[in-house]
Amino acid sequence: MSKLRLLVDSTAADKAWMAEVVAHFGAREAGLARFQDRANGEPGSRLRELYDHYVLTRDAYLSVEHKDVS
């Protein structure tokens, strides 16, 4: 898979997850919730499903990014 495709997938997953975070916490609290681990969701929740997908796609992109730098 191309680096660009991985970036596009990671960005889309991030946007989907954050849209759910905003729906759950409200726009005012969403940014803080993201960085305080409150936005990760409970196991089995839609929020956790989106978070896990984001982490998977982010890590895939970063693994390629770091290989290119080394």
mmCIF file of the N, C-alpha and C atoms, coordinates in Angstrom:
data_MODEL
# 
_entry.id   MODEL 
# 
loop_
_atom_site.group_PDB 
_atom_site.id 
_atom_site.type_symbol 
_atom_site.label_atom_id 
_atom_site.label_alt_id 
_atom_site.label_comp_id 
_atom_site.label_asym_id 
_atom_site.label_entity_id 
_atom_site.label_seq_id 
_atom_site.pdbx_PDB_ins_code 
_atom_site.Cartn_x 
_atom_site.Cartn_y 
_atom_site.Cartn_z 
_atom_site.occupancy 
_atom_site.B_iso_or_equiv 
_atom_site.pdbx_formal_charge 
_atom_site.auth_seq_id 
_atom_site.auth_comp_id 
_atom_site.auth_asym_id 
_atom_site.auth_atom_id 
_atom_site.pdbx_PDB_model_num 
ATOM 1   N N  . MET A 1 1  ? 0.849   -1.176 0.000  1.00 0.00 ? 1  MET A N  1 
ATOM 2   C CA . MET A 1 1  ? 0.000   0.000  0.000  1.00 0.00 ? 1  MET A CA 1 
ATOM 3   C C  . MET A 1 1  ? 0.894   1.238  0.000  1.00 0.00 ? 1  MET A C  1 
ATOM 4   N N  . SER A 1 2  ? 0.504   2.245  -0.751 1.00 0.00 ? 2  SER A N  1 
ATOM 5   C CA . SER A 1 2  ? 1.323   3.448  -0.856 1.00 0.00 ? 2  SER A CA 1 
ATOM 6   C C  . SER A 1 2  ? 1.249   4.287  0.419  1.00 0.00 ? 2  SER A C  1 
ATOM 7   N N  . LYS A 1 3  ? 2.293   5.059  0.615  1.00 0.00 ? 3  LYS A N  1 
ATOM 8   C CA . LYS A 1 3  ? 2.352   5.957  1.765  1.00 0.00 ? 3  LYS A CA 1 
ATOM 9   C C  . LYS A 1 3  ? 1.200   6.961  1.730  1.00 0.00 ? 3  LYS A C  1 
ATOM 10  N N  . LEU A 1 4  ? 0.882   7.454  0.531  1.00 0.00 ? 4  LEU A N  1 
ATOM 11  C CA . LEU A 1 4  ? -0.225  8.397  0.384  1.00 0.00 ? 4  LEU A CA 1 
ATOM 12  C C  . LEU A 1 4  ? -1.543  7.750  0.784  1.00 0.00 ? 4  LEU A C  1 
ATOM 13  N N  . ARG A 1 5  ? -1.787  6.536  0.352  1.00 0.00 ? 5  ARG A N  1 
ATOM 14  C CA . ARG A 1 5  ? -3.024  5.834  0.695  1.00 0.00 ? 5  ARG A CA 1 
ATOM 15  C C  . ARG A 1 5  ? -3.120  5.641  2.206  1.00 0.00 ? 5  ARG A C  1 
ATOM 16  N N  . LEU A 1 6  ? -2.001  5.306  2.851  1.00 0.00 ? 6  LEU A N  1 
ATOM 17  C CA . LEU A 1 6  ? -1.989  5.144  4.302  1.00 0.00 ? 6  LEU A CA 1 
ATOM 18  C C  . LEU A 1 6  ? -2.303  6.458  5.008  1.00 0.00 ? 6  LEU A C  1 
ATOM 19  N N  . LEU A 1 7  ? -1.774  7.553  4.482  1.00 0.00 ? 7  LEU A N  1 
ATOM 20  C CA . LEU A 1 7  ? -2.061  8.869  5.062  1.00 0.00 ? 7  LEU A CA 1 
ATOM 21  C C  . LEU A 1 7  ? -3.533  9.220  4.900  1.00 0.00 ? 7  LEU A C  1 
ATOM 22  N N  . VAL A 1 8  ? -4.084  8.978  3.731  1.00 0.00 ? 8  VAL A N  1 
ATOM 23  C CA . VAL A 1 8  ? -5.500  9.260  3.472  1.00 0.00 ? 8  VAL A CA 1 
ATOM 24  C C  . VAL A 1 8  ? -6.381  8.432  4.409  1.00 0.00 ? 8  VAL A C  1 
ATOM 25  N N  . ASP A 1 9  ? -6.055  7.163  4.559  1.00 0.00 ? 9  ASP A N  1 
ATOM 26  C CA . ASP A 1 9  ? -6.833  6.287  5.445  1.00 0.00 ? 9  ASP A CA 1 
ATOM 27  C C  . ASP A 1 9  ? -6.742  6.738  6.894  1.00 0.00 ? 9  ASP A C  1 
ATOM 28  N N  . SER A 1 10 ? -5.542  7.111  7.327  1.00 0.00 ? 10 SER A N  1 
ATOM 29  C CA . SER A 1 10 ? -5.352  7.565  8.703  1.00 0.00 ? 10 SER A CA 1 
ATOM 30  C C  . SER A 1 10 ? -6.111  8.863  8.965  1.00 0.00 ? 10 SER A C  1 
ATOM 31  N N  . THR A 1 11 ? -6.055  9.774  8.018  1.00 0.00 ? 11 THR A N  1 
ATOM 32  C CA . THR A 1 11 ? -6.761  11.053 8.157  1.00 0.00 ? 11 THR A CA 1 
ATOM 33  C C  . THR A 1 11 ? -8.273  10.839 8.212  1.00 0.00 ? 11 THR A C  1 
ATOM 34  N N  . ALA A 1 12 ? -8.783  9.965  7.371  1.00 0.00 ? 12 ALA A N  1 
ATOM 35  C CA . ALA A 1 12 ? -10.226 9.676  7.374  1.00 0.00 ? 12 ALA A CA 1 
ATOM 36  C C  . ALA A 1 12 ? -10.645 9.031  8.688  1.00 0.00 ? 12 ALA A C  1 
ATOM 37  N N  . ALA A 1 13 ? -9.833  8.120  9.197  1.00 0.00 ? 13 ALA A N  1 
ATOM 38  C CA . ALA A 1 13 ? -10.148 7.460  10.472 1.00 0.00 ? 13 ALA A CA 1 
ATOM 39  C C  . ALA A 1 13 ? -10.128 8.468  11.613 1.00 0.00 ? 13 ALA A C  1 
ATOM 40  N N  . ASP A 1 14 ? -9.174  9.381  11.595 1.00 0.00 ? 14 ASP A N  1 
ATOM 41  C CA . ASP A 1 14 ? -9.085  10.418 12.612 1.00 0.00 ? 14 ASP A CA 1 
ATOM 42  C C  . ASP A 1 14 ? -10.326 11.306 12.581 1.00 0.00 ? 14 ASP A C  1 
ATOM 43  N N  . LYS A 1 15 ? -10.733 11.707 11.384 1.00 0.00 ? 15 LYS A N  1 
ATOM 44  C CA . LYS A 1 15 ? -11.919 12.563 11.255 1.00 0.00 ? 15 LYS A CA 1 
ATOM 45  C C  . LYS A 1 15 ? -13.186 11.855 11.728 1.00 0.00 ? 15 LYS A C  1 
ATOM 46  N N  . ALA A 1 16 ? -13.330 10.588 11.396 1.00 0.00 ? 16 ALA A N  1 
ATOM 47  C CA . ALA A 1 16 ? -14.511 9.827  11.828 1.00 0.00 ? 16 ALA A CA 1 
ATOM 48  C C  . ALA A 1 16 ? -14.532 9.684  13.347 1.00 0.00 ? 16 ALA A C  1 
ATOM 49  N N  . TRP A 1 17 ? -13.380 9.370  13.921 1.00 0.00 ? 17 TRP A N  1 
ATOM 50  C CA . TRP A 1 17 ? -13.284 9.228  15.376 1.00 0.00 ? 17 TRP A CA 1 
ATOM 51  C C  . TRP A 1 17 ? -13.601 10.556 16.058 1.00 0.00 ? 17 TRP A C  1 
ATOM 52  N N  . MET A 1 18 ? -13.011 11.656 15.572 1.00 0.00 ? 18 MET A N  1 
ATOM 53  C CA . MET A 1 18 ? -13.241 12.940 16.212 1.00 0.00 ? 18 MET A CA 1 
ATOM 54  C C  . MET A 1 18 ? -14.671 13.442 16.039 1.00 0.00 ? 18 MET A C  1 
ATOM 55  N N  . ALA A 1 19 ? -15.316 13.093 14.950 1.00 0.00 ? 19 ALA A N  1 
ATOM 56  C CA . ALA A 1 19 ? -16.733 13.445 14.795 1.00 0.00 ? 19 ALA A CA 1 
ATOM 57  C C  . ALA A 1 19 ? -17.548 12.756 15.879 1.00 0.00 ? 19 ALA A C  1 
ATOM 58  N N  . GLU A 1 20 ? -17.218 11.516 16.179 1.00 0.00 ? 20 GLU A N  1 
ATOM 59  C CA . GLU A 1 20 ? -17.920 10.791 17.249 1.00 0.00 ? 20 GLU A CA 1 
ATOM 60  C C  . GLU A 1 20 ? -17.575 11.371 18.615 1.00 0.00 ? 20 GLU A C  1 
ATOM 61  N N  . VAL A 1 21 ? -16.330 11.794 18.797 1.00 0.00 ? 21 VAL A N  1 
ATOM 62  C CA . VAL A 1 21 ? -15.919 12.423 20.064 1.00 0.00 ? 21 VAL A CA 1 
ATOM 63  C C  . VAL A 1 21 ? -16.714 13.709 20.271 1.00 0.00 ? 21 VAL A C  1 
ATOM 64  N N  . VAL A 1 22 ? -16.850 14.514 19.234 1.00 0.00 ? 22 VAL A N  1 
ATOM 65  C CA . VAL A 1 22 ? -17.637 15.751 19.336 1.00 0.00 ? 22 VAL A CA 1 
ATOM 66  C C  . VAL A 1 22 ? -19.088 15.426 19.651 1.00 0.00 ? 22 VAL A C  1 
ATOM 67  N N  . ALA A 1 23 ? -19.644 14.413 19.009 1.00 0.00 ? 23 ALA A N  1 
ATOM 68  C CA . ALA A 1 23 ? -21.032 14.020 19.274 1.00 0.00 ? 23 ALA A CA 1 
ATOM 69  C C  . ALA A 1 23 ? -21.208 13.565 20.720 1.00 0.00 ? 23 ALA A C  1 
ATOM 70  N N  . HIS A 1 24 ? -20.193 12.923 21.244 1.00 0.00 ? 24 HIS A N  1 
ATOM 71  C CA . HIS A 1 24 ? -20.277 12.371 22.607 1.00 0.00 ? 24 HIS A CA 1 
ATOM 72  C C  . HIS A 1 24 ? -19.994 13.425 23.687 1.00 0.00 ? 24 HIS A C  1 
ATOM 73  N N  . PHE A 1 25 ? -18.971 14.251 23.467 1.00 0.00 ? 25 PHE A N  1 
ATOM 74  C CA . PHE A 1 25 ? -18.525 15.201 24.495 1.00 0.00 ? 25 PHE A CA 1 
ATOM 75  C C  . PHE A 1 25 ? -18.919 16.641 24.225 1.00 0.00 ? 25 PHE A C  1 
ATOM 76  N N  . GLY A 1 26 ? -19.328 16.942 22.994 1.00 0.00 ? 26 GLY A N  1 
ATOM 77  C CA . GLY A 1 26 ? -19.593 18.320 22.610 1.00 0.00 ? 26 GLY A CA 1 
ATOM 78  C C  . GLY A 1 26 ? -18.325 18.960 22.072 1.00 0.00 ? 26 GLY A C  1 
ATOM 79  N N  . ALA A 1 27 ? -18.502 19.955 21.235 1.00 0.00 ? 27 ALA A N  1 
ATOM 80  C CA . ALA A 1 27 ? -17.368 20.592 20.565 1.00 0.00 ? 27 ALA A CA 1 
ATOM 81  C C  . ALA A 1 27 ? -16.385 21.208 21.559 1.00 0.00 ? 27 ALA A C  1 
ATOM 82  N N  . ARG A 1 28 ? -16.902 21.758 22.618 1.00 0.00 ? 28 ARG A N  1 
ATOM 83  C CA . ARG A 1 28 ? -16.048 22.437 23.599 1.00 0.00 ? 28 ARG A CA 1 
ATOM 84  C C  . ARG A 1 28 ? -15.102 21.486 24.315 1.00 0.00 ? 28 ARG A C  1 
ATOM 85  N N  . GLU A 1 29 ? -15.551 20.286 24.643 1.00 0.00 ? 29 GLU A N  1 
ATOM 86  C CA . GLU A 1 29 ? -14.754 19.327 25.409 1.00 0.00 ? 29 GLU A CA 1 
ATOM 87  C C  . GLU A 1 29 ? -14.004 18.316 24.554 1.00 0.00 ? 29 GLU A C  1 
ATOM 88  N N  . ALA A 1 30 ? -14.321 18.239 23.267 1.00 0.00 ? 30 ALA A N  1 
ATOM 89  C CA . ALA A 1 30 ? -13.764 17.179 22.413 1.00 0.00 ? 30 ALA A CA 1 
ATOM 90  C C  . ALA A 1 30 ? -12.239 17.200 22.364 1.00 0.00 ? 30 ALA A C  1 
ATOM 91  N N  . GLY A 1 31 ? -11.644 18.349 22.184 1.00 0.00 ? 31 GLY A N  1 
ATOM 92  C CA . GLY A 1 31 ? -10.185 18.433 22.097 1.00 0.00 ? 31 GLY A CA 1 
ATOM 93  C C  . GLY A 1 31 ? -9.495  17.976 23.362 1.00 0.00 ? 31 GLY A C  1 
ATOM 94  N N  . LEU A 1 32 ? -10.012 18.396 24.503 1.00 0.00 ? 32 LEU A N  1 
ATOM 95  C CA . LEU A 1 32 ? -9.436  17.957 25.774 1.00 0.00 ? 32 LEU A CA 1 
ATOM 96  C C  . LEU A 1 32 ? -9.641  16.467 25.981 1.00 0.00 ? 32 LEU A C  1 
ATOM 97  N N  . ALA A 1 33 ? -10.826 15.980 25.660 1.00 0.00 ? 33 ALA A N  1 
ATOM 98  C CA . ALA A 1 33 ? -11.124 14.556 25.841 1.00 0.00 ? 33 ALA A CA 1 
ATOM 99  C C  . ALA A 1 33 ? -10.161 13.701 25.035 1.00 0.00 ? 33 ALA A C  1 
ATOM 100 N N  . ARG A 1 34 ? -9.830  14.153 23.827 1.00 0.00 ? 34 ARG A N  1 
ATOM 101 C CA . ARG A 1 34 ? -8.916  13.397 22.960 1.00 0.00 ? 34 ARG A CA 1 
ATOM 102 C C  . ARG A 1 34 ? -7.570  13.176 23.639 1.00 0.00 ? 34 ARG A C  1 
ATOM 103 N N  . PHE A 1 35 ? -7.047  14.184 24.270 1.00 0.00 ? 35 PHE A N  1 
ATOM 104 C CA . PHE A 1 35 ? -5.711  14.102 24.831 1.00 0.00 ? 35 PHE A CA 1 
ATOM 105 C C  . PHE A 1 35 ? -5.690  13.691 26.305 1.00 0.00 ? 35 PHE A C  1 
ATOM 106 N N  . GLN A 1 36 ? -6.849  13.449 26.877 1.00 0.00 ? 36 GLN A N  1 
ATOM 107 C CA . GLN A 1 36 ? -6.928  12.961 28.252 1.00 0.00 ? 36 GLN A CA 1 
ATOM 108 C C  . GLN A 1 36 ? -7.424  11.522 28.309 1.00 0.00 ? 36 GLN A C  1 
ATOM 109 N N  . ASP A 1 37 ? -7.397  10.840 27.193 1.00 0.00 ? 37 ASP A N  1 
ATOM 110 C CA . ASP A 1 37 ? -7.817  9.436  27.072 1.00 0.00 ? 37 ASP A CA 1 
ATOM 111 C C  . ASP A 1 37 ? -9.289  9.194  27.390 1.00 0.00 ? 37 ASP A C  1 
ATOM 112 N N  . ARG A 1 38 ? -10.065 10.246 27.553 1.00 0.00 ? 38 ARG A N  1 
ATOM 113 C CA . ARG A 1 38 ? -11.505 10.066 27.762 1.00 0.00 ? 38 ARG A CA 1 
ATOM 114 C C  . ARG A 1 38 ? -12.206 9.739  26.456 1.00 0.00 ? 38 ARG A C  1 
ATOM 115 N N  . ALA A 1 39 ? -11.578 10.081 25.328 1.00 0.00 ? 39 ALA A N  1 
ATOM 116 C CA . ALA A 1 39 ? -12.193 9.899  24.022 1.00 0.00 ? 39 ALA A CA 1 
ATOM 117 C C  . ALA A 1 39 ? -11.955 8.507  23.440 1.00 0.00 ? 39 ALA A C  1 
ATOM 118 N N  . ASN A 1 40 ? -11.293 7.655  24.186 1.00 0.00 ? 40 ASN A N  1 
ATOM 119 C CA . ASN A 1 40 ? -10.999 6.309  23.686 1.00 0.00 ? 40 ASN A CA 1 
ATOM 120 C C  . ASN A 1 40 ? -12.204 5.381  23.736 1.00 0.00 ? 40 ASN A C  1 
ATOM 121 N N  . GLY A 1 41 ? -13.165 5.690  24.562 1.00 0.00 ? 41 GLY A N  1 
ATOM 122 C CA . GLY A 1 41 ? -14.386 4.895  24.643 1.00 0.00 ? 41 GLY A CA 1 
ATOM 123 C C  . GLY A 1 41 ? -14.227 3.623  25.452 1.00 0.00 ? 41 GLY A C  1 
ATOM 124 N N  . GLU A 1 42 ? -15.347 3.078  25.835 1.00 0.00 ? 42 GLU A N  1 
ATOM 125 C CA . GLU A 1 42 ? -15.383 1.820  26.580 1.00 0.00 ? 42 GLU A CA 1 
ATOM 126 C C  . GLU A 1 42 ? -15.315 0.645  25.614 1.00 0.00 ? 42 GLU A C  1 
ATOM 127 N N  . PRO A 1 43 ? -14.738 -0.476 26.046 1.00 0.00 ? 43 PRO A N  1 
ATOM 128 C CA . PRO A 1 43 ? -14.703 -1.656 25.170 1.00 0.00 ? 43 PRO A CA 1 
ATOM 129 C C  . PRO A 1 43 ? -16.101 -2.001 24.654 1.00 0.00 ? 43 PRO A C  1 
ATOM 130 N N  . GLY A 1 44 ? -16.188 -2.238 23.359 1.00 0.00 ? 44 GLY A N  1 
ATOM 131 C CA . GLY A 1 44 ? -17.463 -2.583 22.736 1.00 0.00 ? 44 GLY A CA 1 
ATOM 132 C C  . GLY A 1 44 ? -18.281 -1.393 22.257 1.00 0.00 ? 44 GLY A C  1 
ATOM 133 N N  . SER A 1 45 ? -17.851 -0.187 22.597 1.00 0.00 ? 45 SER A N  1 
ATOM 134 C CA . SER A 1 45 ? -18.597 1.006  22.180 1.00 0.00 ? 45 SER A CA 1 
ATOM 135 C C  . SER A 1 45 ? -18.181 1.434  20.780 1.00 0.00 ? 45 SER A C  1 
ATOM 136 N N  . ARG A 1 46 ? -19.034 2.212  20.137 1.00 0.00 ? 46 ARG A N  1 
ATOM 137 C CA . ARG A 1 46 ? -18.722 2.765  18.823 1.00 0.00 ? 46 ARG A CA 1 
ATOM 138 C C  . ARG A 1 46 ? -17.501 3.681  18.904 1.00 0.00 ? 46 ARG A C  1 
ATOM 139 N N  . LEU A 1 47 ? -17.409 4.433  19.983 1.00 0.00 ? 47 LEU A N  1 
ATOM 140 C CA . LEU A 1 47 ? -16.267 5.312  20.186 1.00 0.00 ? 47 LEU A CA 1 
ATOM 141 C C  . LEU A 1 47 ? -14.972 4.510  20.221 1.00 0.00 ? 47 LEU A C  1 
ATOM 142 N N  . ARG A 1 48 ? -14.957 3.387  20.931 1.00 0.00 ? 48 ARG A N  1 
ATOM 143 C CA . ARG A 1 48 ? -13.752 2.544  21.000 1.00 0.00 ? 48 ARG A CA 1 
ATOM 144 C C  . ARG A 1 48 ? -13.445 1.928  19.638 1.00 0.00 ? 48 ARG A C  1 
ATOM 145 N N  . GLU A 1 49 ? -14.474 1.516  18.926 1.00 0.00 ? 49 GLU A N  1 
ATOM 146 C CA . GLU A 1 49 ? -14.278 0.943  17.593 1.00 0.00 ? 49 GLU A CA 1 
ATOM 147 C C  . GLU A 1 49 ? -13.590 1.959  16.668 1.00 0.00 ? 49 GLU A C  1 
ATOM 148 N N  . LEU A 1 50 ? -14.074 3.195  16.685 1.00 0.00 ? 50 LEU A N  1 
ATOM 149 C CA . LEU A 1 50 ? -13.478 4.235  15.848 1.00 0.00 ? 50 LEU A CA 1 
ATOM 150 C C  . LEU A 1 50 ? -12.066 4.589  16.311 1.00 0.00 ? 50 LEU A C  1 
ATOM 151 N N  . TYR A 1 51 ? -11.863 4.638  17.605 1.00 0.00 ? 51 TYR A N  1 
ATOM 152 C CA . TYR A 1 51 ? -10.533 4.921  18.151 1.00 0.00 ? 51 TYR A CA 1 
ATOM 153 C C  . TYR A 1 51 ? -9.543  3.826  17.753 1.00 0.00 ? 51 TYR A C  1 
ATOM 154 N N  . ASP A 1 52 ? -9.936  2.578  17.918 1.00 0.00 ? 52 ASP A N  1 
ATOM 155 C CA . ASP A 1 52 ? -9.052  1.462  17.562 1.00 0.00 ? 52 ASP A CA 1 
ATOM 156 C C  . ASP A 1 52 ? -8.700  1.485  16.081 1.00 0.00 ? 52 ASP A C  1 
ATOM 157 N N  . HIS A 1 53 ? -9.675  1.821  15.239 1.00 0.00 ? 53 HIS A N  1 
ATOM 158 C CA . HIS A 1 53 ? -9.411  1.907  13.801 1.00 0.00 ? 53 HIS A CA 1 
ATOM 159 C C  . HIS A 1 53 ? -8.444  3.056  13.502 1.00 0.00 ? 53 HIS A C  1 
ATOM 160 N N  . TYR A 1 54 ? -8.634  4.181  14.165 1.00 0.00 ? 54 TYR A N  1 
ATOM 161 C CA . TYR A 1 54 ? -7.720  5.306  13.996 1.00 0.00 ? 54 TYR A CA 1 
ATOM 162 C C  . TYR A 1 54 ? -6.293  4.911  14.381 1.00 0.00 ? 54 TYR A C  1 
ATOM 163 N N  . VAL A 1 55 ? -6.128  4.276  15.535 1.00 0.00 ? 55 VAL A N  1 
ATOM 164 C CA . VAL A 1 55 ? -4.792  3.873  15.995 1.00 0.00 ? 55 VAL A CA 1 
ATOM 165 C C  . VAL A 1 55 ? -4.152  2.906  15.001 1.00 0.00 ? 55 VAL A C  1 
ATOM 166 N N  . LEU A 1 56 ? -4.921  1.971  14.504 1.00 0.00 ? 56 LEU A N  1 
ATOM 167 C CA . LEU A 1 56 ? -4.413  1.004  13.528 1.00 0.00 ? 56 LEU A CA 1 
ATOM 168 C C  . LEU A 1 56 ? -3.915  1.708  12.260 1.00 0.00 ? 56 LEU A C  1 
ATOM 169 N N  . THR A 1 57 ? -4.714  2.622  11.736 1.00 0.00 ? 57 THR A N  1 
ATOM 170 C CA . THR A 1 57 ? -4.328  3.309  10.504 1.00 0.00 ? 57 THR A CA 1 
ATOM 171 C C  . THR A 1 57 ? -3.187  4.297  10.743 1.00 0.00 ? 57 THR A C  1 
ATOM 172 N N  . ARG A 1 58 ? -3.194  4.957  11.882 1.00 0.00 ? 58 ARG A N  1 
ATOM 173 C CA . ARG A 1 58 ? -2.107  5.886  12.225 1.00 0.00 ? 58 ARG A CA 1 
ATOM 174 C C  . ARG A 1 58 ? -0.783  5.137  12.340 1.00 0.00 ? 58 ARG A C  1 
ATOM 175 N N  . ASP A 1 59 ? -0.804  4.011  13.037 1.00 0.00 ? 59 ASP A N  1 
ATOM 176 C CA . ASP A 1 59 ? 0.416   3.235  13.226 1.00 0.00 ? 59 ASP A CA 1 
ATOM 177 C C  . ASP A 1 59 ? 0.932   2.665  11.913 1.00 0.00 ? 59 ASP A C  1 
ATOM 178 N N  . ALA A 1 60 ? 0.032   2.276  11.039 1.00 0.00 ? 60 ALA A N  1 
ATOM 179 C CA . ALA A 1 60 ? 0.446   1.779  9.720  1.00 0.00 ? 60 ALA A CA 1 
ATOM 180 C C  . ALA A 1 60 ? 1.156   2.883  8.948  1.00 0.00 ? 60 ALA A C  1 
ATOM 181 N N  . TYR A 1 61 ? 0.602   4.073  8.962  1.00 0.00 ? 61 TYR A N  1 
ATOM 182 C CA . TYR A 1 61 ? 1.231   5.203  8.277  1.00 0.00 ? 61 TYR A CA 1 
ATOM 183 C C  . TYR A 1 61 ? 2.580   5.544  8.901  1.00 0.00 ? 61 TYR A C  1 
ATOM 184 N N  . LEU A 1 62 ? 2.625   5.616  10.211 1.00 0.00 ? 62 LEU A N  1 
ATOM 185 C CA . LEU A 1 62 ? 3.874   5.980  10.880 1.00 0.00 ? 62 LEU A CA 1 
ATOM 186 C C  . LEU A 1 62 ? 4.977   4.948  10.671 1.00 0.00 ? 62 LEU A C  1 
ATOM 187 N N  . SER A 1 63 ? 4.596   3.690  10.557 1.00 0.00 ? 63 SER A N  1 
ATOM 188 C CA . SER A 1 63 ? 5.621   2.651  10.341 1.00 0.00 ? 63 SER A CA 1 
ATOM 189 C C  . SER A 1 63 ? 6.299   2.843  8.991  1.00 0.00 ? 63 SER A C  1 
ATOM 190 N N  . VAL A 1 64 ? 5.563   3.249  7.994  1.00 0.00 ? 64 VAL A N  1 
ATOM 191 C CA . VAL A 1 64 ? 6.135   3.516  6.663  1.00 0.00 ? 64 VAL A CA 1 
ATOM 192 C C  . VAL A 1 64 ? 6.930   4.813  6.695  1.00 0.00 ? 64 VAL A C  1 
ATOM 193 N N  . GLU A 1 65 ? 6.409   5.806  7.381  1.00 0.00 ? 65 GLU A N  1 
ATOM 194 C CA . GLU A 1 65 ? 7.066   7.109  7.465  1.00 0.00 ? 65 GLU A CA 1 
ATOM 195 C C  . GLU A 1 65 ? 8.455   6.964  8.093  1.00 0.00 ? 65 GLU A C  1 
ATOM 196 N N  . HIS A 1 66 ? 8.552   6.204  9.162  1.00 0.00 ? 66 HIS A N  1 
ATOM 197 C CA . HIS A 1 66 ? 9.838   6.043  9.859  1.00 0.00 ? 66 HIS A CA 1 
ATOM 198 C C  . HIS A 1 66 ? 10.825  5.213  9.044  1.00 0.00 ? 66 HIS A C  1 
ATOM 199 N N  . LYS A 1 67 ? 10.340  4.286  8.259  1.00 0.00 ? 67 LYS A N  1 
ATOM 200 C CA . LYS A 1 67 ? 11.232  3.498  7.415  1.00 0.00 ? 67 LYS A CA 1 
ATOM 201 C C  . LYS A 1 67 ? 11.877  4.371  6.348  1.00 0.00 ? 67 LYS A C  1 
ATOM 202 N N  . ASP A 1 68 ? 11.124  5.354  5.856  1.00 0.00 ? 68 ASP A N  1 
ATOM 203 C CA . ASP A 1 68 ? 11.642  6.246  4.825  1.00 0.00 ? 68 ASP A CA 1 
ATOM 204 C C  . ASP A 1 68 ? 12.710  7.192  5.385  1.00 0.00 ? 68 ASP A C  1 
ATOM 205 N N  . VAL A 1 69 ? 12.577  7.555  6.652  1.00 0.00 ? 69 VAL A N  1 
ATOM 206 C CA . VAL A 1 69 ? 13.490  8.509  7.273  1.00 0.00 ? 69 VAL A CA 1 
ATOM 207 C C  . VAL A 1 69 ? 14.816  7.852  7.614  1.00 0.00 ? 69 VAL A C  1 
ATOM 208 N N  . SER A 1 70 ? 14.774  6.600  8.015  1.00 0.00 ? 70 SER A N  1 
ATOM 209 C CA . SER A 1 70 ? 15.990  5.905  8.476  1.00 0.00 ? 70 SER A CA 1 
ATOM 210 C C  . SER A 1 70 ? 17.001  5.700  7.384  1.00 0.00 ? 70 SER A C  1 
# 
